[in-house]
Amino acid sequence: MNSQPYQGLTQRTFQQAVRHLLESDYGVLGSARVLDLLAGDLHHVAEQFFPAPDHLSSGWLVFTGTKASGPKPHPGQSAGAHELVTLAWPVLLAEDLQQLSQLPPGAAGKKARAAWLQRRMIRLIEYGATHPAGPVLLTLADLSALLGPSGTSLSQSLAEARQRTGKPLVTKGYYFDQGMRPTHKGPIIALYEAGHDEADIARQTAHAPQSVGRYLRDYERVKLLLTRHTPAEQIGLLTGLQPAVVKAYVALVYQYHPDLRPAPSAAPQT
């Protein structure tokens, strides 16, 4: 089992949140050691004045997520570098237990359990997305730790849930646009071609504004080159975009601007 995706979970601590606050909001500069000591002292004071509650509703779990704010993380950046938000999450509620007790046996039960897990995953994602302190994002590793199945299994379930519900179901990776996900382009370009501005597109698709801007700039570059009758296979060399990315943009350009599609070659005469 690959433990790498879970390493970021260990960096979302109270001390890391205090350190981020000192550096970003107060401009406190100093060595990492000094900032860690200061954050540790503040943590100790907070524990004295704000002791843990004596009870929490059954099935709810206190867990720290990432607020949907700030720029896209850069390689090597600590998972705790963004603003952190600690919430009580509805992980396993009474209705979940009721549904679990009624699962049928055999293959039907296996399918029903997968749907049961997917409903809980959707609930957690939407709970963070709509929380007054947020939106608060979870990673696939977070969801795996909270729900049990592997990140790979949840990734497949999440893709199916997005397709089935038509909802973005925003995770941290989705929001900050980590990794290559061509499916993001469709909704963004559709809104752009409908006349929406970047800020509105970012809001409607739950994407970082910087990511939306990058999508639109790349789309316009590809469209400009197609307007100049540049062969699609040369666009990657001129723009630095990967072939799969170019292919996705070319398809979108042809969808909204069919006049740019090259005419089919005439069949050779015999």
C-alpha positions in Angstrom: 0.0 0.0 0.0 1.3 3.4 -0.9 1.4 5.7 2.2 2.5 8.8 0.3 -1.0 10.3 -0.3 -1.6 10.2 3.5 1.5 12.2 4.5 -0.2 15.5 4.0 -2.8 14.6 6.7 -0.1 14.7 9.4 0.8 18.3 8.5 -2.7 19.8 9.2 -2.2 20.7 12.8 -3.1 23.6 15.1 0.5 24.6 15.2 0.8 24.6 11.4 -2.4 26.7 11.2 -0.9 29.2 13.7 2.4 29.3 11.8 0.5 30.0 8.5 -1.5 32.8 10.3 1.7 34.4 11.6 3.4 34.3 8.2 0.5 35.3 6.0 -1.7 37.7 8.0 0.9 39.2 10.4 4.0 39.1 8.3 6.0 37.5 11.1 9.3 36.4 9.7 11.9 34.2 11.3 13.4 30.8 11.4 11.1 27.8 11.1 12.3 26.8 14.6 11.2 30.1 16.2 7.8 30.0 14.5 7.3 26.4 15.5 8.1 27.2 19.2 5.8 30.2 19.2 3.0 28.1 17.6 3.6 25.4 20.2 3.3 27.9 23.1 0.0 29.2 21.6 -1.3 25.7 21.3 -0.5 25.0 24.9 -2.4 28.2 26.0 -5.4 27.3 23.7 -5.6 23.9 25.3 -5.8 25.5 28.8 -8.5 28.0 27.9 -10.5 25.9 25.5 -10.6 22.3 26.7 -12.1 19.6 24.5 -15.9 19.2 24.7 -17.2 16.4 26.8 -19.4 14.9 24.1 -20.0 14.9 20.4 -23.0 13.5 18.5 -22.6 9.8 17.6 -21.1 9.2 14.2 -19.5 12.7 13.9 -15.7 13.0 13.8 -13.5 16.0 14.3 -11.2 16.4 11.4 -9.1 19.2 9.8 -9.7 20.1 6.1 -8.3 22.8 3.8 -10.2 26.0 3.1 -10.8 26.8 -0.6 -8.6 29.8 -0.8 -5.1 30.8 -1.9 -3.1 29.8 -4.9 -2.4 26.4 -6.3 0.2 24.5 -4.2 3.7 24.3 -5.7 5.7 21.1 -5.7 7.2 20.3 -2.3 4.9 22.7 -0.5 3.7 21.5 2.9 0.1 20.3 2.9 -0.5 22.6 5.9 0.6 25.7 4.1 -3.0 26.6 3.2 -5.6 27.9 5.6 -6.9 25.0 7.7 -10.4 24.5 9.1 -11.3 21.9 11.8 -14.9 20.7 11.7 -17.0 17.9 13.1 -17.9 15.8 10.0 -21.0 13.6 9.6 -19.1 10.4 9.0 -21.4 7.6 10.2 -25.0 8.6 11.0 -28.0 6.7 12.2 -29.5 6.4 8.7 -26.2 4.9 7.5 -26.3 2.2 10.1 -30.0 1.5 9.2 -29.1 1.1 5.5 -26.1 -1.0 6.4 -28.3 -3.4 8.4 -30.6 -3.9 5.4 -28.0 -4.7 2.7 -29.0 -7.8 0.7 -26.6 -10.8 0.5 -24.3 -11.7 -2.4 -23.5 -9.6 -5.4 -26.5 -7.3 -4.9 -25.3 -6.6 -1.4 -21.8 -5.7 -2.7 -23.3 -3.3 -5.2 -25.6 -1.8 -2.5 -22.6 -1.3 -0.2 -20.7 0.5 -2.9 -23.6 2.9 -3.3 -23.8 3.3 0.4 -20.2 4.3 0.6 -20.7 6.7 -2.3 -23.6 8.4 -0.6 -21.5 9.0 2.5 -18.6 10.3 0.4 -20.9 12.8 -1.3 -22.3 13.9 2.0 -18.9 14.7 3.4 -17.8 16.6 0.3 -21.0 18.6 0.2 -20.9 19.3 3.9 -17.5 20.9 3.7 -18.5 22.7 0.5 -21.5 24.4 2.1 -20.1 24.9 5.6 -20.3 28.5 6.9 -16.6 28.3 7.8 -15.6 27.2 4.3 -15.8 26.0 1.7 -13.7 23.3 3.4 -12.0 20.8 1.1 -11.0 17.2 1.6 -8.5 15.2 -0.4 -9.0 11.6 -1.6 -6.6 10.6 1.1 -8.8 12.3 3.7 -11.9 10.5 2.4 -10.0 7.2 2.5 -9.0 7.8 6.1 -12.5 8.8 7.1 -14.4 6.1 5.1 -12.0 3.2 4.8 -11.8 2.3 1.1 -8.5 3.0 -0.8 -8.0 6.3 -2.6 -8.1 4.5 -5.9 -11.5 2.9 -5.2 -12.8 6.3 -4.0 -11.4 8.1 -7.0 -13.4 5.7 -9.3 -16.5 6.1 -7.2 -16.1 9.9 -7.2 -15.8 10.0 -11.0 -19.0 7.9 -11.3 -20.8 10.2 -8.8 -19.8 13.3 -10.7 -21.1 11.8 -13.9 -24.3 10.5 -12.4 -25.2 13.7 -10.4 -23.8 16.3 -12.7 -22.3 18.0 -9.6 -18.6 19.0 -9.4 -18.2 17.3 -5.9 -15.1 19.4 -5.3 -12.1 17.8 -3.5 -8.9 19.7 -2.7 -7.1 18.3 -5.8 -10.1 19.2 -8.0 -10.2 22.8 -6.7 -6.5 23.5 -6.9 -6.4 21.7 -10.2 -3.7 19.3 -9.4 -3.1 16.6 -12.1 -4.5 16.4 -15.6 -8.3 16.2 -15.7 -9.5 17.1 -19.2 -13.1 16.9 -18.1 -12.7 20.2 -16.4 -12.4 22.0 -19.7 -15.9 21.2 -21.0 -18.0 23.1 -18.4 -15.5 26.0 -18.2 -15.4 26.5 -21.9 -19.1 26.1 -22.2 -19.7 29.0 -19.7 -17.0 31.1 -21.4 -18.6 30.6 -24.9 -22.0 31.5 -23.3 -20.5 34.9 -22.3 -19.7 34.4 -18.6 -16.7 36.2 -17.2 -13.8 34.4 -15.4 -15.0 35.2 -11.9 -18.5 33.8 -12.6 -17.0 30.7 -14.2 -14.7 30.1 -11.2 -17.7 30.4 -8.9 -20.0 28.1 -10.9 -17.4 25.4 -11.4 -15.7 25.6 -8.0 -12.3 26.2 -9.6 -9.6 28.5 -8.5 -9.7 31.7 -10.6 -6.1 31.2 -11.7 -7.0 27.8 -13.1 -10.0 29.2 -15.0 -7.8 31.9 -16.5 -5.2 29.3 -17.6 -7.8 27.2 -19.2 -9.2 30.1 -21.1 -5.8 31.4 -22.3 -4.9 28.0 -23.6 -8.2 27.6 -25.3 -7.8 31.0 -27.0 -4.3 30.1 -28.1 -5.4 26.9 -29.7 -8.4 28.6 -31.4 -6.1 31.4 -32.7 -3.7 28.8 -34.3 -6.6 26.9 -35.8 -7.9 30.2 -37.2 -4.5 30.5 -38.9 -4.9 27.0 -40.3 -2.1 25.6 -38.2 -2.2 21.8 -38.3 -3.3 20.4 -35.0 -0.2 18.2 -34.7 2.0 21.4 -34.7 0.0 23.2 -32.0 1.6 21.3 -29.2 5.1 22.4 -30.4 4.0 26.0 -30.6 2.2 26.2 -27.3 4.1 23.8 -25.1 0.8 21.9 -24.4 0.7 18.1 -24.2 -0.8 16.3 -27.2 -3.8 15.1 -25.2 -4.5 18.6 -24.0 -4.3 20.0 -27.5 -6.7 17.3 -28.7 -9.2 18.2 -26.0 -9.0 21.9 -26.9 -9.2 21.3 -30.6 -12.4 19.3 -30.1 -13.9 22.1 -28.0 -13.0 24.7 -30.6 -14.6 22.7 -33.4 -17.7 22.2 -31.2 -18.2 25.9 -30.7 -16.7 27.1 -34.0 -17.5 24.4 -36.6 -16.4 26.9 -39.3 -12.8 26.3 -38.2 -13.0 22.6 -38.9 -11.0 21.8 -42.0 -12.9 20.5 -45.0 -12.6 16.8 -45.6 -10.1 15.9 -48.3 -11.6 15.1 -51.7 -11.5 11.4 -52.5 -8.9 10.5 -55.1 -10.4 10.1 -58.6 -10.0 6.7 -60.2 
